[in-house]
Amino acid sequence: MKMKLLSYALVLFTIISCSAQTEKLSLVPKKGKAVAVFASGCFWCTEHVFEAVVGVDEAVSGYTGGNVKNPTYEYVGSNRTGHAESVAVFYDPKVVSYKELVAVFFASQDPTTPNQQGPDKGSSYRSIAFYKNPAEKKIIEDKIKELTTNKVFVAPIVTEVKPVVDFYEAESYHQDYVKNNPNQPYVKGVSIPRYNKFKKTYKGKLKPKS
């Protein structure tokens, strides 16, 4: 009887573990569209920020930057996967440029705190700007030089500049999290204040009622 119960528990655990696995997201945009990938702390707020920008069709929360396949939220949060909480930003390059999205990226975070964004600490919350080609890499590096020269931040910028790698879409309940959970304590205490701070300083175009 005990062995049967153990076997049942093992099967149940296997089913739960498999159902929790994430899937690789295709970063091939629709014709005439483009995609950019960024990591800047908790993806709930990062997604909310980018989806407010005019020209952005959708921002998808996920995990990238590491080597572990199909990571889960809990595993990434253990800071043992190399992945960071990230967003894949699908946008219309005729409306908003990659250069402008890089400006949004730096305007909506503190890029001087290594392995940390606000109260969240660990490598999964580090700042990373991903590029697909040399032109995008130069845009990121030029922006870092500009911010450094103008002394926008007191401390040195520690944002990593890395090529795009496999992006794993986060579990469904993480998508549009701020919009769907406005009264969640973290959202009210961290995500919304961070977004409001961004809105006060950002000079670009935001969607109405964002």
N, C-alpha and C positions, 0 to 999 in steps of 0.2 A: 504493500500500500504506500509506504514511504517513498519507494523508488518511483511509483507511478506519479505521485505528487511532485517529486523532483523533476521528472521528465516533463510533466505538464507545465511546471514553472519555467523550465528551460525553453520550451516551445513558445510560451507566452512572451518571455523576455526577448526571444529572437524576433517574434512578430513585431513587438513594440519598437525594437531597435531598428529593424528594417524600415518600418513605416516612418521613422523619424529622420531617415536619411534625406539629404538635400540633393538636388539635381543641378548639373552644369547648365548655366544659362547661355544661350547663343548670343554672342556680341556682334552678330551680323545685322545691321539695321535695315529697315525697309528702304526701298529705292528713294533717293533724295533726302534721306535722313542720316543721322550720325549718332555715335555713342561715345561717351567719355566715362571713365571710372575714377572715383575718388574715395579716400578713406579719411575721415576727420572726427573720430570719436564715435559715440553711439549712433548707429545708423537710423534710429527713429527720427532724430532731429535733422540729420544730414539729408535724408530723403525729403523731409518736410520743407527744408530750405530750397533745394533744387526744384521741387515741383511748383514752387511759387514764382519761379523765374519765367518771364515771357519767352516763348520759343521752346521750352522744355515740354515734351509730350508725356514723359513718365520717368520716374526714378524708381529703380528696383533695389531693395535692400538685399545684401548678400555678403559673402565671404570670399576674400581673395588675398593674394600676397604670400601664401604659404604653399606647402607641398602635399598636404593631406587631402585625399579625394573625398568628396561628399561629406564634409564636416557638419556637425550639428551645432546649434547655438551653445549648448552646454560645453561641448568639446572646445570650440573656439574660445569661449570664456575662460577656459582653464589656462590659456596662454601657452599651450603646448603644440599648436598646429602651425604656427608661423603666419596664419591668416589674420586679417584685420577686418572688423566690421566695415563694410564698404557699400557704395551705391553705384549702380550702372545707370547713367543718365542718358536717356534717349531723347534726341533733340533735333530741331530743324535748323541746319546751318545757314539757311537763308534768313532766318530771323534772329538767331543768337549764335555768336561765334564761339569756338573753343577757347579763344583768348578771354572772352567774357566769363565763361564758365570757370576758368582758372581764377579769375578775379573774385567770383562768388565763393569759390573754395577757400581762398585765403581770408576773405572778409567775414566768413561765418564761423571761424574757429580761432584758437590760439595755437599757432604752429610752432611755438617755442618750447612746449612742454613735452619732453620725450616720454613715449609710452603712457601718455595721459591726456585726457581732455575733460576739463572740469573735475567733477568728483570721481570720474571713471579712470581707473589705473590698470595698466597691464599692456602688453604688446598688441593685444587685439584692439586697442583704442589709439594706436599710433597714427600719425599724420602721413599719408602717402598720396602723391599725385602720379597717376599712371599715364603712360603715353603709348601710342600705337606706332609712331614714326618719328624720325629726327626733327621734323617741323614742330610737332607737339612738345617734344622734349625741350626744344629751344624756347618755346613760349613759357614753359614752366620755369626754366632756369632764368630767363630774362625777368620774369615777375619776381622771383626770389631776390635777384640783384636789385631790382627797383625798390622793393620793400626794405631791403637792407640799407641801401644808400640813403633812402628817405627816413630811416630810423623809425619806421611805423611801429615796430615792436622793440621793446627795451632789450630783451634777450635775443640771442641768435636763433634763426629759424632752423628747425631740425627736421623739417618735412623730407621724407624720402622721395626720390624721383626714380620710378621703376617702370620697366616695360609691362604692358598688360599681359596677364597670365589667365589661367582658367578662373572663371567667376562662377560661384555656386549660389543660386538663389536661396535666400533665407526662407525659413518656414513661413507658411501663409499668414499666420497671425502677426508676423512682424511687418507685413506690407501695409502701408498707409496707417501706421500705428498711432501717430499723433492725432490724425483726423478721426480715427475710430475709437480712440480712448482718451478724450480730452480731460477727463477727471482723474486719470491715473496719477498717483502721487509724483512719480518721476517726471511724467510729462508736464504736470503743473509746476513742479519745483525746478526742473532743469531744462527740459526741451523748449517749452514756450518762452521762458526768459532768454534763452540763448537765441531763439529765433527773433524775438522782439529787439534784442540788441543789434542783430544783423540788419533788421529793417531800418533802424535809425541811422545807420552809417552807410548802407549800400546806396550807390548813386544810379544803379541801373534800373531797368523796368521790371516791375513785379505785376503779377496778375491781380485783377480787382478782387477785393475782399480776401486777400491772402494774408 
